[in-house]
Amino acid sequence: MNTITTYEFPLNERIRVFIRLEQLFQQFKHFSDGNTVADKRAAISVLLDIMSIFRRNDLKSEILKELDRNAKTLNRIADNESVDSEKLQNILTELATISKKLYASTGKVGIHIMESDLFQSIAQRSSIPGGTCSFDLPEYHFWLEQDEIVRKKDLELWSAPFEDIRTSINLILSFIRNSNKSTEEIATAGFYQFSLDRSQPFQMLKIGVDNALPCFAEISGGKHRCSIRFMEPPDGDKRPTQSTDDIPFVLTCCLF
């Protein structure tokens, strides 16, 4: 059983969007694997959230930049004797393969889904609380009542254009999360503030807290200066309050 709760804090907008998409892709898979009508409704709702993010961001371009930067960073350390050259080459091959697939794809990712009348109707009605009931969208109700094989096949078809994006984001975030060593710190009276080296392109903070401690980490700041407050959960309807105890935690400033 995991005894540490990890809190992540992205230090730029690109990584913030990547983490949001990572969570949405995980939720989509979870609900897609379920076989109830409620599972399929949730899967469609998550897919609409994913599409909404893609409509607002040029994500393919951002991901390609990040993959290219990662490949250059890995190539720079290729001659280091402490590096497993075979493992490194496999990673570089994987980066090159996924980059090639993204470069080969044309048009806005997932745009074909919104060309569907069904998806347009679901998206429009989803802004209304309970707006996708059977009497509102009989076509959607018909699809929800289809055999699981049919629903599963359709969900795989609709989500297929995002698969290379999902793989890329998983690779990028994995590199970032494992890019630096951790240090053990103490938050005096529940508060810890520190500065980041401006010459280093830090992308994410990770805060590890023992589950036995009755508090959670509230992180704020930017690329150069950050603060962490350890807050105690509210009692009843009161607001969370900063702990007055000295809180030990593990801090990881992730680069790559």
N, C-alpha and C positions, 0 to 999 in steps of 0.2 A: 504493500500500500504506500502511495506517495505521501510523504510527510511534509513536503514543501509546496507552498502555493507560489506560483510565479506570476508576476505582473509585468506586462510589457508596455513600453511607451515609445512610439515612433518619433523620430526627430526630424522628419520631413514629410511633406504631403504625399510623395510617391509611396513611401513605405506604409503610411497610414492607409492608403487605398488598397495596397497589396494585402495587408492584414485583414481588412474588412472583407475583401474578396475571398481570402483563404477561409474565413469563418463561414461565409455564405456557401462556398463550394462544399464544405464539410456538412453543413445543414442540408443542402440539396441531396447529397448522397444518402444521408441518414433517412430522410423522408422518402426518397425514391425507392429505397430498399423496403420500406414498409408497404403493406398490402391493403391498408384500409383506405376508405374514401378521404378520411381526415388527413392521412399521410400524403395522399396525392394532391390534395388542396394545398397543404403546406409546401410541398415540393414546387408547385406552380407559383405560389406566392414568393418563394425564395428566388426562383428563376426570374421573375419579374424584377426583383430587387437587383439581381446581377445585371440584367439588361439596362436598368436605370443608371447604374454606375458606368456602364460602357457608353451610354449615350452622352454622358457629361465629360468623359475623359478620353484622350487619345492614348489608350492603354497599350496598344500594340507597339507604338513608337517608344513609350516609356520602358516597356519590358525589354525591347531590343537593345536600348541604350544600357540598361542594367546588365543584361547578359553579356554584352560586348565588354563592358567594364570589368565584369567578373573574370572573363576569359583572359583579358590583359593582365589582371592582377595575378592569376594563377600561372600564366606563362613566365612572369617575372621571378617566381619562386621555383620554377621547374629545375634549376640547376643546384638547388640547395640539397646537400647530402642527406639531411634529415627527412626529406620529403619522399613518400612512397611514390616512385615515378609511375608505376603501373596504375595505381589508384588515381593519380593525378591525370594520367592520359585518358582513363575511362571517363572522368568527369569532364575533361575538355571535349571529348568526343560527344558526350551527351549534350553539352552546351551548344556545340556546333550543329548537331542534328536538330535540336529544338529551334535554334535561330533560323536555320534554313527553312523549316516548316513555316515559321511565322512570316519570313520574308516572301515566301511563295503564296501565302494567302492574300486574297484581294478583297477590297471593300471593307466596310465597317463590320467588325466582329458581331455576329448574332443578328444582323439587320433583317435577315430572312424571316426570323420568327415573328417580328412585328408586321410582316406583310400578310400574316394569317388573320383573317377576320375574327377567328375565335380568340386569339391572343389580344387583339385590339379591344375586343369587347370585355375580356377579363380585366385588362389593364384599366379601362375606363371605369368599370364598375367597382374595382378594388378600392377606389378612393372613398367609396360610400360604405359605412359600417354595415356589414352583413349584405353588401350589395351583389354578391355572387350566388344568391340562393337559386334553387332550381327554377322558380317561377320568373326570375330575372334573366337567367341564361340557360334555357333548356338544352342548347347544344353542349354547353359545358357539363350539365347534369348527365346528358347522354354519354359523354366521354368518361366521366367519373364512374359510370355503372358498367363500363366495358370490362372484359376479362383482364386479369392482371397481366397476361402476356402482351396484350395490345397496349395497355397503359405504359408498361415498362419499355416496350419498343419505341413508343412515341417520345417518352421522356429522354431516352438515349439519343434519339434523332435530334430533338430540339436542343439538347445540351452539347452535342458533338462539336460544334464550332468553338466552344469554350475550352475544350480539353487540352489543347496545346498551351493555352494561357494558364490554365490551372497547374499544369506540369511545370511551366516556367516559374510561376510564383512560388511554388513549393521549393524549387531549386534555390531561387534567390534568397528566400527567407531562411532556408536551412543553412546556407553559407553565412548569412549575417548572424544568426543565433549562435553559431559555433565558432565565431571568428576571434574571440578574445577570452582571456583568462578572467576568472571571477576573483573578487576580493571580499573579505569579511569586514563589515562596517558596523558602527553603532550609531543609531539615531538618538541623540540626547534629548530626553523629554519628548520623544516621538517626532523629532524634527532633524532632518539632515539636508545640508545644502552643499553643492560642489560645482566646480567649473570644469568644463571640457577643453581639451587642447584644441585651439582654433585651427591648428595646422593639420588636424586629423579629421577625415570625413566620417564622423560617427553617425550611425543611422538608427540605432535603437538602444534603449536601456532595458535591462531585465533586473527585476527585484525579486529575490527569493526570500520568503518568510515562512518560518516554522508554523505549521498548522495549529500547534498548541497555543500560540499567542493569540489573544482575543482582539485582533486588530487587522485592518487592511491598509494597503499602501495607496496613497493618493499622490500622483506624480504630476508635476507641472514644470514648465520651462521651455527652452528651445535648444538650438545647436551649441550654445556656448555656456549657459548657466542653467542648472536644474535644482529643484528642491523636492524632497519627499516628506510627506506628513503621514504618520501612522495614526489612523483614525479608529476609534472604538465604535462598534455598532450601536445604534440608538436603543435606548430603553423605552419601549412603548412607541409613542408618536413623537418623541424628541429627535433632534438632529444629531448626527454623529459628532463626536468630540475628539479632539486630538489627545492621544495618550500622554500621560505624564511620566510614563516609565521609559527607561532606556531600552530601545528595541534593537536587538541584533538582527542583521539581515545580510544577504549576499548580493553584491552589486556587480553587474556585468555591463560594460560599455562596449557595444558591438560595432565593429568597423566594417570591414570587407568592402 
